[in-house]
Amino acid sequence: MEIGRAGNAYPTTIYCFILEKMVAIIPASLRENQPILIRQLADSIEFYWKKYLDLAPYKIPEDLGYVEGSLEGEKLTIENRCYQTPEFRKLHLELAQVGDRLNILHCVMFPRLNYPLPIFGVDLVGSKAGIGAAIVDLSPVNRERILPLSYREALTALPQIKFSQPRNLPQWGNIFSQFCLFVRPENMAEEILFLKRVEQYLDLHCETAIATYPLEKGTHQAEILAGQRYYCAQQQQNGKTRRVLEKSLGKAWTERYMTQMLFDAPR
């Protein structure tokens, strides 16, 4: 295994002022070389974050922000961007690439424990053959694992979309809601449909978040904490992600990355 560079520093960092607060904007060097759906979705995620949320820097664990390695003779690159807001303890956007044969987008929005909000998550996995897996959900964290009524009403009112190749959720996928969309887009038309549905989820989630009042101290926070911990524990069972990372960066590093970067459960 050979790691070329690891850490929080990127080749170039540009700073700009957003709402009188300085936030680091990382050049999209990896994004520029990825499939169009990944590029468009990454741009959309950041657009909605900046439109609705008061972004502040989030400290990424040392050596986990930007990573280079080697997987079966091909270069593995991982870029992470993270922010925090009054409503969300962590907004995470990860882009990854293995040579010219594998491209990944991963995004999770973890609410703070005093906000009774679901966890937004979206993943894209692409190869030379196209996008093989596309999943988006607003995952409930309450004891009943049911989305709040406002979410259910809004999501039910969205136009129905039919994809030609729906996919089955993994065995550990009981964390997902009834509105989880998991498909293999067959063509560009279906990729656009998926992108638009993700944007609808993002718009609803961000708009709801800023309109939500924080809970009083102790109210339902133990339940939210347990729900977020369970979500992270289930996601950490994703064997495909583990195998790719372990082959390139080793088991110890992968365990740290899975538990401290991708799905770090709140304490």
C-alpha positions in Angstrom: 0.0 0.0 0.0 1.2 3.5 -0.9 -0.4 6.6 0.3 0.8 9.7 -1.6 -0.8 12.4 0.5 -3.2 12.4 3.4 -4.5 15.3 5.5 -6.9 18.3 5.6 -4.9 20.4 3.2 -5.8 20.6 -0.4 -3.5 21.7 -3.2 -5.1 25.1 -3.2 -7.7 26.6 -0.8 -9.8 29.7 -1.8 -11.5 31.7 0.9 -14.7 33.7 0.4 -17.1 35.5 2.6 -20.6 34.2 3.0 -23.0 36.2 5.2 -20.0 37.9 6.7 -18.5 34.6 7.8 -15.3 33.2 6.2 -15.8 29.7 4.9 -13.2 27.7 3.0 -14.3 26.7 -0.5 -12.2 23.8 -1.9 -11.6 23.7 -5.6 -13.5 20.9 -7.2 -10.5 19.3 -8.8 -11.8 15.7 -8.5 -15.3 16.6 -9.3 -14.3 18.0 -12.7 -13.1 14.5 -13.8 -16.2 12.6 -12.6 -19.4 11.6 -14.4 -21.8 14.4 -15.2 -24.5 13.2 -12.6 -21.9 13.2 -9.8 -20.8 16.7 -10.8 -24.3 18.0 -11.1 -25.4 16.5 -7.8 -22.3 17.8 -5.9 -23.1 21.3 -7.3 -26.7 21.0 -6.3 -26.0 19.9 -2.7 -23.7 22.8 -2.2 -26.2 25.2 -3.8 -29.0 24.2 -1.4 -26.6 24.3 1.6 -25.5 27.9 0.8 -29.1 29.0 -0.1 -30.7 28.0 3.2 -28.0 27.3 5.8 -25.6 29.4 7.8 -22.4 27.4 7.1 -19.4 27.4 9.4 -16.2 25.4 9.2 -16.2 21.8 10.6 -12.9 20.4 11.8 -12.1 17.2 9.9 -10.1 14.6 11.7 -6.4 14.8 11.0 -5.3 13.0 7.7 -8.9 12.2 6.7 -9.8 15.3 4.7 -7.8 14.4 1.5 -6.4 11.0 0.9 -4.5 9.3 -1.9 -3.8 5.6 -2.1 -3.4 2.7 -4.5 -6.0 0.1 -5.3 -5.0 -2.8 -7.6 -2.5 -0.6 -9.4 -4.8 2.3 -9.8 -4.8 5.6 -7.9 -7.5 6.0 -5.2 -8.4 9.6 -4.3 -10.8 10.8 -1.7 -11.9 14.4 -1.1 -14.0 15.4 1.9 -15.8 18.7 2.6 -17.6 19.3 5.9 -19.5 22.1 7.4 -21.7 22.7 10.5 -24.7 24.9 11.1 -27.0 25.8 14.0 -29.3 22.9 12.9 -26.7 20.4 11.7 -23.8 19.1 13.7 -22.2 17.9 10.4 -22.7 18.3 6.7 -20.5 15.9 4.8 -19.8 15.6 1.1 -17.3 13.0 -0.1 -16.1 12.4 -3.6 -13.9 9.4 -4.4 -12.3 8.0 -7.5 -10.4 4.8 -8.4 -8.5 5.4 -11.6 -11.0 5.7 -14.4 -13.2 2.7 -13.3 -14.9 3.8 -10.2 -16.5 7.1 -9.1 -18.4 7.8 -5.8 -20.4 10.6 -4.3 -21.5 10.3 -0.7 -23.4 12.9 1.3 -24.9 12.8 4.8 -26.5 15.6 6.8 -26.5 14.9 10.6 -28.9 17.1 12.6 -27.9 18.3 16.0 -29.5 16.4 18.9 -31.8 19.2 19.8 -33.4 19.2 16.4 -36.0 16.5 15.7 -35.0 16.1 12.0 -34.4 13.0 9.9 -30.9 12.2 8.4 -30.6 13.2 4.8 -28.3 10.8 2.8 -27.5 10.3 -0.9 -25.0 8.0 -2.6 -23.9 7.5 -6.2 -21.6 4.8 -7.4 -20.5 4.9 -11.1 -18.2 2.9 -13.4 -17.3 2.9 -17.0 -20.7 1.4 -17.7 -22.5 4.3 -16.0 -24.2 4.9 -12.6 -24.8 1.5 -11.1 -26.3 2.6 -7.8 -28.2 5.8 -6.8 -29.9 6.1 -3.5 -31.4 9.0 -1.6 -33.5 9.0 1.6 -34.6 11.1 4.6 -34.1 8.5 7.4 -36.1 8.8 10.6 -34.3 8.6 13.9 -37.3 8.5 16.3 -38.2 5.3 18.2 -41.0 4.4 15.7 -38.7 5.0 12.7 -41.4 7.0 11.0 -40.8 10.4 9.4 -42.5 13.4 11.0 -46.0 14.1 9.6 -44.8 17.3 7.7 -42.2 15.2 5.8 -44.7 12.4 5.0 -47.3 14.8 3.7 -44.7 16.7 1.6 -43.1 13.6 0.2 -46.4 11.9 -0.6 -47.5 15.0 -2.6 -44.4 14.7 -4.9 -45.2 13.3 -8.4 -44.7 9.6 -8.7 -41.5 8.5 -10.6 -41.0 5.1 -12.2 -37.5 3.9 -12.8 -36.8 0.9 -15.1 -34.3 -0.7 -12.7 -35.2 -0.4 -9.0 -32.8 -2.0 -6.6 -33.2 -3.9 -3.3 -32.0 -2.4 -0.1 -29.3 -4.2 1.8 -30.0 -6.4 4.8 -29.0 -3.7 7.2 -31.2 -1.2 5.4 -34.0 -1.0 8.0 -32.8 2.5 8.8 -34.4 3.8 5.6 -37.8 5.3 5.3 -40.7 4.3 3.0 -39.7 7.2 0.7 -36.2 5.8 0.1 -35.3 5.8 -3.6 -32.7 3.2 -4.7 -32.3 2.6 -8.4 -29.9 2.0 -11.3 -30.6 4.9 -13.7 -30.8 3.3 -17.2 -30.1 6.5 -19.2 -29.5 10.2 -19.0 -33.3 10.8 -18.7 -33.5 8.7 -15.6 -30.3 10.4 -14.2 -32.1 13.7 -14.5 -35.2 12.4 -12.8 -33.0 11.1 -9.9 -31.2 14.4 -9.6 -34.5 16.4 -9.5 -35.9 14.1 -6.8 -32.8 14.6 -4.7 -33.1 18.3 -5.1 -36.7 18.1 -3.9 -35.6 16.2 -0.8 -32.9 18.7 -0.2 -35.1 21.7 -0.6 -37.7 20.3 1.8 -35.1 19.2 4.3 -33.2 22.5 4.4 -36.4 24.6 4.5 -37.8 22.5 7.3 -34.6 22.7 9.3 -34.4 26.5 9.4 -38.1 26.7 10.3 -37.7 24.2 13.2 -37.2 25.4 16.8 -34.6 23.6 18.8 -35.9 21.3 21.5 -35.7 22.3 25.2 -32.8 20.6 27.0 -33.4 16.9 27.6 -36.6 16.7 25.5 -36.5 13.7 23.2 -32.7 14.1 22.9 -31.9 10.7 24.3 -34.2 9.2 21.6 -32.6 11.2 18.9 -29.1 10.2 20.1 -30.1 6.6 20.1 -31.5 6.9 16.6 -28.4 8.6 15.2 -26.2 6.0 16.8 -28.3 3.2 15.3 -28.1 4.8 11.9 -24.3 5.0 12.1 -24.0 1.4 13.3 -26.1 0.1 10.5 -24.3 2.1 7.9 -20.9 0.8 9.2 -22.0 -2.7 8.1 -21.7 -1.7 4.5 -19.2 -4.5 3.4 -18.6 -3.1 -0.1 -17.3 0.2 1.2 -15.1 -1.5 3.7 -13.6 -3.9 1.2 -12.6 -1.1 -1.2 -11.0 0.9 1.5 -9.2 -2.0 3.2 -7.6 -3.1 0.0 -6.0 0.3 -0.5 -5.6 1.7 3.0 -5.7 -1.2 5.4 -8.1 -2.4 8.1 -7.1 -0.1 10.9 -7.3 3.1 8.7 -10.6 1.9 7.3 -12.2 1.3 10.7 -11.1 4.8 11.8 -12.4 6.3 8.5 -15.8 4.5 8.8 -16.3 5.4 12.5 -14.7 8.9 12.7 -15.4 10.4 9.2 -18.2 8.6 7.3 -20.5 7.6 10.2 -19.3 9.2 13.4 -22.0 8.6 15.9 -22.6 11.5 18.3 -21.3 11.1 21.9 
